[in-house]
Amino acid sequence: MVDDKKISKTVEKFFTRDLQRDLMLIKSAGSVSAVRFDGMPGGSNGNGSERKMIAYAEAKHTLADIKSAFELMDDDEAEVLNDLYLKHWSATKTAMELCMTSRTVYRLRKRAMLNFAYAFQAGVLIDRAAGDSEAKAI
């Protein structure tokens, strides 16, 4: 069993590292050029454009999964995570926009991270947190 703090840290890492990388990939999609064909049979070894397109598609899919998870969550919790991690707003700005105190934003964020972990891709972040705990135990 994974404790709530471990789950929250895994979700925080997802939002601050993985999601930010995906957002940069999506923004840089304009730099993808056409796929090269060299006429040789086999795979696409060394084809950077193809790898960029695959990474872009995966990043878009992750973003769609995040939005789907938000739809399963309480509206205020989803809005707090959206404002803090997708819009990069401060807790103060989020509090002002949602007409609540900063303390309420932090409390909602804590609960929202746990709910997001269960809602995102059928609990993949829970599994990731459990895997990290098992790896440290070995």
Disulfide bonds with the S-S distance in Angstrom:
none
